């Protein structure tokens, strides 16, 4: 046996603060992870009022200078604006305050400016609040781009619970879809010899189980629900850092979702699409797809193409073409994907498109 030369870098959030009324702790949190100087606070007009002003007040009280950059959409132009502003203001770190789009823009902008990033989510619609990747639109098409893991995460459950419940339900669906993503990863490991991390897989599955086991208590208006969902999404994001890729939280179900983004842009939320897609991919794996369907239904997330607002014909097309999204990522869809007949039957059998 030759000399062992393997090495791997894993980066985790140094501090994570989740709970009621924690926005006032922003200054202390950043100080604890040795972030001082000038903070570029990235927020939308609404999220700045909801949480950004409180974060700024706390940062300023701790001696941090705060400058602002508005973000309206998850586009490359917005990312470039954040990077440019950060350099112009000689910022020492970036704080993203908002939903998924704002967090992704701030995260990638910070990564490109080589600055630490602090994630302050105002909703929990997907695991981007803590993952080392950003979903950004390039020429109108969403792409998952490598970024950096947040240096710290500040999640106020009181704020997140007040966001539209649809966002929270979408976050649940995104975490639940880890179940099929891990199965795809194991399949690729067995059939293609792809590198596999049992630790990363266990974390991803734990994130899904946190949601599945608490599906009955995840209801609108309950701050406890926000607490449960944020915990699951944070664990999901950490699993990707351990793996060094999105593999433990992104399989065929995500490929189907990304295909739907192209075929029916803006029709449904990312997590919602992943949840519905995980029903059909779990069926293909021969697993307990009914548990996924019933849990999503209990939470109030979509379980059918109709609930997504997507015609059956479009869902069939997405299933047929999904394998083209990432040729390097082997999944239950195989190298050649599904035939239209198989896709149509699959949607019928699972009740996704009766």
HUVEN-V840569 format. One line per field, one symbol per residue. ss: DSSP state (h for helix, s for strand, l for the rest). phi: phi as a letter, one per 30 degrees, with the letter a starting at -180 (. if undefined). burial: b if it has 24 or more other C-alpha atoms within 12 Angstrom, else e. A space follows every 10 residues. Layout:
ss=???
phi=???
burial=???
This chain:
ss=llllllllll llllsssssl lhhhhhhhhh hhlllllsss ssslhhhhhh hhhhhhhhhh hlllssssss llllshhhhh hhhhhhhhll llsssssslh hhhhhhhhhh hhlllsssss slllllhhhl llssssssll ssssssllll lssssshhhh hhllhhhhhh hhhhhhlhhh hhhhhhhhhh hhlllllhhh hhhhhhhhhh hhhlhhhlll llhhhhhhhh hhhhhhhhhh hhhlllhhhl lhhhhhhhhh hhhllllllh hhhhhhhhhh hhhhhlllhh hhhhhhhhhl llllhhhhll lhhhhhhhhh hhhhllllll lllllllllh hhhhhhhhhh llll
phi=.dddbdbacb cbedbbbbld idedcedded ddcicbjccc ccadeddddd bdddddeddd dcjcdccbbd bcbdbddddd dddddddddh dcacccblde ddeddddddd eddibdbccb dcbbcadddb ddbbcbdchi cdbccdbbde dabbcddddd dddeeedddd dedddddeed dddddddddd ccidebcddd ddddddedde dddcedcdbd icdeddeddd eddddddded dddiadedba bedddddddd eddbdidbde dedddddddd dddddicddd ddeddddddj cdbbddddic dedddedddd cedddbddcd bddidcicdd dddddddddd idbe
burial=eeeeeeeeee bbbbbbbbbe ebbbbbbbbb beeebbebbb bbbbeebbeb bbbbbbbbbb ebebbbbbbb bbbbbbebbb bbbebbbeee bbbbbbbbbb bbbbbbbbbb bbbbbbbbbb bbbbbbbbbb bbbbbbbeee ebbbbbbbbb bbbbbbbbbb bbbebbbbbb bbbbbbbbbb bbbbbbbbee eeeeebbeeb bbbbbbbbbb bbbbbebbbb ebbbbbbbbb bbbbbbbbbb bbbbbbbbbb bbbbbbbbbb bbbbeeebbb bbbbbbbbbb bbbbbeeebb bbbbbbbbbb bbbbbebbbb ebbbbbbbbb bbbbbbeebb bbbbeebbee eebbebbeeb bbbe
